[in-house]
Amino acid sequence: MTGTRSRRDDDGAASVLVVALTGLLVLIGMASAFLVATVAAHRRVQSAADLAALAGATTAQPGRAVSSLPGDVIAGDPCEAAARIAAGNGARLTSCRVLASDVLVTTVLDGPRFLGQSWQLRGQARAGPGGSG
């Protein structure tokens, strides 16, 4: 009887394999969900930066104002307008510079958490009147 194994030696081996593969699939699913959530959050922070820069550039133009909500008109300071529009889009304005007639903004948003870790996502945008050169 050398070289032969009884069937009892393999009892439960499939259960261990199924549990291990299930755990691997759960981890892959969580990583995929984290990736999708990160991409969505990055799109959101970049959109907030784009809209904030546009609001700031519009406000910087003489005789212009931005309306973020009905009856809520922002006039005067381009960076204040940018900050309010960024906040309205769920992001935080961390940098705003007015260079000539252009407005450069940076926004941040807390990214999704994964395995106890979280990151800040950043969006940058520049807006102003188009030049002829």
N, C-alpha and C positions, 0 to 999 in steps of 0.2 A: 504494500500500500504506500510505497514511497512515491512522492510527486503528485499525490492526489489530495485535494482538500475537501473537507466536508462542507456542505452547504451552510452549516451553522456559522462558519467563520465570516461569511459575508452578510449576515443578518444586520440590518440597520445602516449599511453603507450607503444605500440610496437616500435614506432620510438625511444623512449628514450632507451629502452632495446637494440635495434639494434646498436645505437650509442655507448653505453657503452661496448657491446661485441666487436664491431669493434676496439675500443680503446684498449681493453685488448689484442686482437689478435695482434695488431700492436706492443704493448709493448713486448709481448712474442716473436714475430718475431725479434725485435731489440735485445733482450737479447740473443736469439739463435745465431744471426749473430755475436754478440760480443763474445760469447763463442767460436764459430768456428774460428774467427779471432785471438783470444787469443791463442788457441791451435796451430794454424799455425805459429804465431809469436814465440811461445815458441820452436817449432820444428826448426825454422830457427835459433834462437839464440843458441840452443844447437848444431846444425850442425856446426855453425860458430866456436863454442868453440872446438868441436871435430877436425875440420880441422886445426884450429890454433894450437892446441896442437900437432897434427901430424907434422905440418910444423916446429914448434919449435924443436920438438924431432929429426926430420930428420936433421935440420940444426945443432943441437948440436953434431951430430955424426961426427967424424973426416973424412974429405974428402968428405962431402956431402953438397949439396945445394938444394934449393927448387925453382921451377919455377912456379910462379903464373900466368904468361901470356907468350905467345911465345916470346922468347928473353929477358925475365925479370927474371934474376936469383938472388935469395936472398942467400947470403952466409954470414957466420960469426955469427952474434948475433941472438940467437934463439927467443928472445922476439921481435926483429924487424920483423923477419919472421912471427911470430904469429900475430903481429899487422896488418901487410899488408894483410895477408890472412883473418883475421877477418873483416877488412874494406872492402875487396873485396866481402865478403858475407853479407854486410849490417849491421854488428854489430861493436861495439866499444870494444877494449880490455881494461879492467880496472885493471887487475892484471896478472902478469906473473912472475913465479918463476922457477928457474932451481935448482933442488935438485938432486945432483949426476948426473945421466944421464937421469932423468925424467924432463918433463916440465909440470907445472901446470898453467892453464890459467882460467881466468874468463872473460866472455864477457857480454855486456848488449845491449839491444835493446829496444827502446820505444814501448810499447804495443799499441793496438788500444784504441781509446777514446770512452767512453760511458757515456752519460749524463754529459758531461763536465769534466769527470775524466779520467786520464791516468796513467798508471803504467809502470815501467821499468821491463822488464823480464831479467832474468839472466841465463846464462849457464856456467857450469864448466866442465872442462875436464882435464885429466892427460894422458900423453903419454910418452913412452920411450921404450927402448929395453926390451924384455921379460926376466925375471929372471929365474933361474933354481930352485928356492925354493919357 
